Amino acid sequence: MMRKLIVAIDGPSGAGKSSVTRALAERVGYTQIDTGAMFRVVALMAHRNGVNPDDENALAELCAGLDIGFDLIAGAPVVLANGEDVSSQIRSPEISLLTSKFAAIPLVRIYLLAIQRKMGEQGGVVLEGRDIGTVVFPNADLKFFLTASAEERGRRRFAELVAKGVQVTLEQTVAEVVQRDEQDMNRKSAPLMRAADAIEIDSTGLSPEEVISLMESHVRQRES
Ligand code: DC
């Protein structure tokens, strides 16, 4: 009988995790779970409510009253915060940098960890993030660590932002990608790290299709 797997895709910002996760999930008929979007929602709501990363009480209260959801509107995936579509707002450069700060707070990670485990425990899921294979699902059936050079990741993020009409420079985008990675890799709580048993894929010279096909073949092999 075919097994429904828990698939983890970790890696730094701009390595192509989101598009690859979406396409892979679609092909194998799994649910996509974007854990970065969850951290982004916390940062956005904290920002709106004037809550600082070091204010534990206010942050705990904010998390307790927060309902994070994923849905499809006209076939496109959307992220909901207490029912409001915040998909665009959570992707601004300002919120991206702020998210990295909130993601370093243990209280925030513990709150989201419980939600992520609940969403994924039944299998048939592709979860993307930074600590899925190391902390959230250390026993995941299949783990990938997707990387690319900093320049390449900066270029990709720049193209995405420009397409959305965000006013940024390439230089600024590469610098922000590097800054975020440093914050994510050097934090104490669940830092960005490759799990020892993760399959590493460097996407620098590969097309998205090549990466997706490679991952799909691993999933099919493991399912049977
Ligand atoms: O994947 P992303 O760019 O949407 O992630 C946003 C931020 O959240 C990024 O700074 C890393 C952090 N993050 C994390 O710490 N752990 C996760 N599982 C997912 C994201």
Residues whose N, C-alpha, C, O or C-beta is under 5 A from the ligand:
A	BS01	DC	S13 T35 G36 A37 F39 S96 T99 S100 A103 E128 G129 R130 D131 R180 D184
